[in-house]
Amino acid sequence: MAHTLGHPLGHAPERTAAPDVVGAASEERAPGMTANSLTLAYGERVVAQELDLDIPAGKVTALVGPNACGKSTALRALSRLLKPRHGTVLLDGESVTAFSGRDFAQRLALLPQSPSAPEGITVRDLVARGRTPYQRWWRQWSSADDAVVDAALTATGVRALAARGIDELSGGQRQRVWIAMALAQDTPVLLLDEPTTYLDLAYQVDVLELVAELGRADRRTVVMVIHELNHACRYADHLIAMRDGRVVASGPPTEVVTPELVRNVWDLRAAVIECPVAGTPLVIPIGGRRDT
């Protein structure tokens, strides 16, 4: 993301109470997304053909499936990072190609896998970069931008870290800062590619609880790629299970997660019971590929 225009990053005044502005826009206009008959490829390697996706508005959707099944590739297509060879991606019924880059960035934010930050940048400076799509030569940094940054820092629990360098933080803290930057972009759609990668269990739960809250309390449309099926069942409203570049099943976790689905998608024998804590499906492995 380009450097925010017209703002002395790192010198914005800290506020004692941030206005509740993060998510204000999404409350009124959280859109859904659809993908129709997508063919997705990298060079000669075709990852998906005739792929259809339906992302419900104002919900947390998890893309799940085995490695190399096309989850992250599908997310790249939704975010316009990968142009489909065939098919269309629609945001609120309009082709994503119809938006200018700036307009699209005001509607959809993407947190990719393993993002990198400039050396020495502080937490607040990085989060402030989320305001780049709103800067113009006639509309540069304002108190409203400060308010959005403050709200993003507060919502993600990293406000106390604002003056620290990114390289000083733990993995879980860094991931929260990256989510804060995406929040500062203040879009109704948020895409997260494996937001819990490389985090220990406590930080995974911490980040996923935050993501679920952002989707439900702020009524954003959130799409995340996630490997851990039990986490997806607990924190997502809607699952899309993929294998070999196609959708095997989609719907609420309580409706789609069954022993048959786990066997068909992951080649894993498993029992599925109700989680005694959350009431969501809980997958208990019985045997792996040798037993299928």
Secondary structure, 3 states (H helix, E strand, C coil): CCCCCCCCCCCCCCCCCCCCCCCHHHHHHCCCEEEEEEEEEECCEEEEEEEEEEECCCCEEEEECCCCCCHHHHHHHHCCCCCCCEEEEEECCEEHHHCCHHHHHCCEEEECCCCCCCCCCEHHHHHHHHHHHHCCCCCCCCHHHHHHHHHHHHHCCCHHHCCCEHHHCCHHHHHHHHHHHHHHCCCCEEEEECCCCCCCHHHHHHHHHHHHHHHHHCCCEEEEECCCHHHHHHHCCEEEEEECCEEEEEECHHHHCCHHHHHHHHCCEEEEEECCCCCCEEEEEEECHHHC
